[in-house]
Amino acid sequence: MSAVSLENLIPLTYLEFLDLESGGSMTSGMGAFLAGLRATFNNPLTRTLLRKASKRVTCEIGGRTVTERVSFFAMAEYAGEKVSCPSAILTKSFIKFTISTIAKLFKVKEEEVKAALSDPAVRRGLALVLEGLALYGVSVPQKFPAPFLVVWNFTNMCNLRCKHCYQRADKPLPNELTLEEKLNVVEQLDRAGVAAVALSGGEPTIHPHFWRVVKELSDRFIYVAVATNGWLLADKRMAEKAKRAGVRYVEVSVDSADPKKHDEFRGIPGSWKRAVKALKNAAELGMNAAMATTVTRLNVDEVDDILDLAEEIGIKRVVFFNFVPTGRGKEIIDLDLSPEEREEFLKKIALEMKRRNLEIVSTAPQFGRVCLQAGLGIVAPTHMYVGKPEELDMDKVISALAEFVGGCGAGRIYAALEPEGTVTPCVFLPVPMGNVREKDFREIWETSELFQKLRDRNNLWGFCRTCPYREICGGCRARAYGYFNDPLAPDPGCIYNKKYYEQLKSKALVATSGR
């Protein structure tokens, strides 16, 4: 199945802080935006205070004793919650100043900020942002001390046989993490400051440890998402149980509006019907839900039908996944789009985003560049967020936010965790960075060589290194690895990298003809 995308799982990035349900606008472009941030957050005194606010302490909040960063408790008090924490009291004024400064930069009303900060997951995310500013100052793209999102391939067990599965999921691996080890991983992610965890697979919902781990994550204020084929959640009782356990976002894979095509691609009859029912259940229960579609030559002509289906179901979000030649995907590489086909597809969904009352995103980092060039008033600075013109003053914020957040998030704002504990930059990029059985997650995040390289786009080669849009795109690092065995290589799916695509085609490593 597909992994959970970064798309707007939680309102935790600078972009969601900007949006806060009603939208905002800035007063200038990239230069003034970064100048304002740097003047505030590159100041040595400010960064010293932010470092103090990033220390973990144990305090009482709402009658519970919990351990979080000082800034977390200060934000809770700022939002109006009852907090008993001397450390938070000492830093409350500074945190209020910091939040107010960011709000002014983004033209967000204070009452909207307080409403957003009433959500503990938002506080965790913003605490991570503040710690990143404390440690690294303002950078382009921004660096963070831990990923916003970890996609945890919870198990290799799966009840479907999808043709493109990056995990080659089937049976559980013999060395998967035990329940005790999984709970230790939750502790590691919590200490690191990870804001959201998306449970993927395999099929996470059929594993016996799923419910316990969801509850443990939720109890620690970590935003819990699940990427699923929908089989279990087609039972509304199970969907209700997931919501009660703490699942806040459900992403269900649907690869065609045609049930027969979907079932053939997924390998099991009846899978389309259950996927659609799972989405309907999530929508009826008021859960954040999205349809996830991996785009290939089999379904690229179905965009309208897929979006119509989403509207019929009643969900508000559709995520189009880039095809990546990894796992079983290597066996169907001929189904990948050419650069021209991908370009037309991205233009198409940008237009549909303008036309429909849907949030439509793509994990192709080129989508940000396509939206910018199209001049439609849609911003997609990373494949975790899109904004519409009525929500943002586009002329003033597009270039600023796009470069600040920075396209492909692998190893920068996102990481993956394998069933046996191996950490990788992305579920589609199976390069081991370390194992949580042997080393703490945050240490792996901070010290692994490839993670360091992915955070500096000067390390890329080919046109991706010199591209004028590299800060809002950077190319898909997983596709670079899938085609060149080098995560720093060009992404051959981009129209600007057509010469690399042609080289691969001459070696019969990509499709040699159109549809």
Secondary structure, 3 states (H helix, E strand, C coil): CCCCCCCCCCCCCHHHHHHCCCCECCCCCHHHHHHHHHHHHCCHHHHHHHHHHCCEEEEEECCEEEEEEHHHHHHHHHCCCCEECHHHHHHHHHHHHHHHHHHHHHCCCHHHHHHHHCCHHHHHHHHHHHHHHHHHCCCCCCCCCCCCEEEEECCCECCCCCCCCCCCCECCCCCCCCHHHHHHHHHHHHHHCCCEEEEECCCHHHCCCHHHHHHHHHHCCCEEEEEECCCHHHCHHHHHHHHHHCEEEEEEECCCCCHHHHHHHHCCCCHHHHHHHHHHHHHHCCCEEEEEEECCCCCHHHHHHHHHHHHHHCCCEEEEECCCCCHHHHHHHHHCCCHHHHHHHHHHHHHHHHHCCCEEEECCCHHHHHHHHHCCCCEEEECCEEECCCCECHHHHHHHHHHHHCCCCECCCEEEECCCCEEECECCECCCCEECCCCCHHHHHHHCHHHHHHCCHHHCCCHHHHCCCCCCCCCCHHHHHHHHCCCCCCCCCCHHHHHHHHHHHHCCCCCCCCC
